[in-house]
Amino acid sequence: MAQIMRPAKPRTGLLATDGRRHPLQDTLLAATLVLGVLALATASFRGLHVLTSWAGLIGVLTGGYGQYVSETTRERFGLVLGLGASALGLFFGIYHGGLFG
């Protein structure tokens, strides 16, 4: 029952489970998720294949670097979701016409 006597750790953020702030990793996570959602949202429109392809490619690159520098499991989980969405958008964008049209 010693845990009851210890004060609770201050929460520094939703994604920092080690008690420290990670501004670079959080920024990369947010960028990867936004680019992944953008790539998936525009993947079904053939006329937007250039936007879809570039959003997917940049999302894959930022997500890959984010995985390289991430420090917590929660960051990695979000990055994997963003990477998957970006990769699917990239594949559909390339299928519909590619990066340069």
C-alpha positions as CSV (number, residue, x, y, z in Angstrom):
1,M,0.0,0.0,0.0
2,A,3.0,2.3,-0.3
3,Q,1.7,3.7,-3.6
4,I,-1.1,5.3,-1.8
5,M,1.3,7.4,0.3
6,R,3.3,8.6,-2.8
7,P,2.1,11.7,-4.5
8,A,0.8,11.3,-8.0
9,K,3.2,12.1,-10.9
10,P,2.3,15.4,-12.6
11,R,1.0,14.9,-16.0
12,T,3.0,16.7,-18.7
13,G,0.9,15.7,-21.7
14,L,-1.2,13.0,-23.3
15,L,1.6,11.5,-25.2
16,A,4.5,11.8,-22.7
17,T,4.3,8.7,-20.6
18,D,7.8,9.2,-19.1
19,G,7.0,12.4,-17.4
20,R,8.9,14.6,-19.8
21,R,7.9,16.8,-22.7
22,H,8.6,15.8,-26.3
23,P,7.8,18.7,-28.5
24,L,9.6,17.4,-31.6
25,Q,8.0,14.0,-31.4
26,D,4.6,15.5,-30.8
27,T,4.9,17.8,-33.8
28,L,6.0,14.9,-36.0
29,L,3.1,12.8,-34.7
30,A,0.6,15.5,-35.5
31,A,2.0,16.2,-38.9
32,T,2.0,12.5,-39.8
33,L,-1.6,12.1,-38.7
34,V,-2.8,15.2,-40.5
35,L,-1.0,14.1,-43.7
36,G,-2.3,10.6,-43.4
37,V,-5.9,11.8,-43.0
38,L,-5.5,14.2,-45.9
39,A,-4.0,11.4,-48.1
40,L,-6.8,9.0,-47.3
41,A,-9.6,11.7,-47.7
42,T,-8.4,12.6,-51.1
43,A,-7.5,9.1,-52.3
44,S,-11.0,8.4,-53.7
45,F,-10.9,11.4,-56.1
46,R,-8.9,10.7,-59.3
47,G,-8.4,14.4,-60.0
48,L,-6.6,14.9,-56.7
49,H,-3.9,12.2,-57.3
50,V,-1.1,14.7,-57.1
51,L,-2.2,16.0,-53.7
52,T,-2.8,12.5,-52.5
53,S,0.5,11.2,-53.6
54,W,2.6,14.1,-52.2
55,A,0.6,14.1,-48.9
56,G,1.2,10.4,-48.6
57,L,4.9,10.6,-49.5
58,I,5.6,13.4,-47.0
59,G,3.5,11.6,-44.4
60,V,5.5,8.5,-44.8
61,L,8.8,10.4,-44.6
62,T,7.8,12.4,-41.5
63,G,6.4,9.3,-39.9
64,G,9.5,7.3,-40.6
65,Y,11.7,10.0,-39.0
66,G,9.2,10.2,-36.1
67,Q,9.6,6.5,-35.5
68,Y,13.4,7.0,-35.5
69,V,13.3,9.7,-32.8
70,S,10.2,8.6,-30.8
71,E,10.7,7.8,-27.1
72,T,7.3,6.5,-25.9
73,T,5.0,3.8,-26.9
74,R,2.0,6.2,-27.3
75,E,4.0,8.2,-29.8
76,R,4.9,5.1,-31.8
77,F,1.3,3.9,-31.8
78,G,0.1,7.2,-33.3
79,L,2.9,7.3,-35.7
80,V,2.1,3.8,-37.0
81,L,-1.5,4.8,-37.6
82,G,-0.4,7.9,-39.5
83,L,2.2,5.9,-41.4
84,G,-0.4,3.4,-42.5
85,A,-2.9,6.1,-43.6
86,S,-0.1,7.9,-45.5
87,A,1.1,4.8,-47.2
88,L,-2.4,3.9,-48.3
89,G,-2.9,7.4,-49.7
90,L,0.4,7.2,-51.4
91,F,-0.4,3.9,-53.0
92,F,-3.8,5.1,-54.3
93,G,-2.3,8.4,-55.5
94,I,0.3,6.5,-57.5
95,Y,-2.3,4.2,-58.9
96,H,-4.5,7.1,-60.0
97,G,-1.7,9.0,-61.8
98,G,1.4,9.4,-59.7
99,L,3.3,12.3,-58.2
100,F,3.6,14.5,-61.2
101,G,0.4,13.6,-63.1
